Amino acid sequence: GPKSVNGTECTGDLRINGRWFYAMKMATGFFYYGIGIYKEINPFTRLSFVNSNTDAEGNIAPNPMMPDWPDEIMIVLDFEEQDGKTTLTLTGYPLTEEDKEIAAFEMGKQNMEKGYISSFSRMDEMFE
C-alpha cells in the first residue's frame, strides 16, 4: 500500500488453496486485515488468488471502510518477459452477482489499483 501504511504481518502458504494473511496499519492507527487463497500458480507466467477482507484472526469479514465491498475479489497476476524485462499485468474483479457489491467495487476500484501500484513501487525500491 501507500508509504503511510505499514505492513505489520504477512504469512503465507504458496500452494493451490493455500492461504496468505496480511495486516496493515494505517497512518491513523487503524488496522486493516485480509487473506488471499491461491487458485492458480504457474511459475513465471501466472499467479491468481481470491482476496478477502478479514478480522484480526483471519475470518472473512466486511470491509470496515466500505460495507458493500464484495467478500471475494479475484486477483490475477500475469507475467510476460519482453526484451529481458518482465511485464506484470494485474486484473481484479468481484466474485459476486450482487448489484450493490459490483457497484461498490466499481466505485473503489481506482483506490485498489493505487494500492497495488504503490505496493509494487515499494517492492521495486527494496530490490534496487
Secondary structure by P-SEA (a helix, b strand, c coil): ccccccccbbbbbccccccccbbbbccccbbbbbbbbbcccccccbbbbbbbbbcccccccccccccccccbbbbbbbbbbcccbbbbbbbbbbccccaaaaaaaaaaaaaaaaaaaaaaaaaaaaac
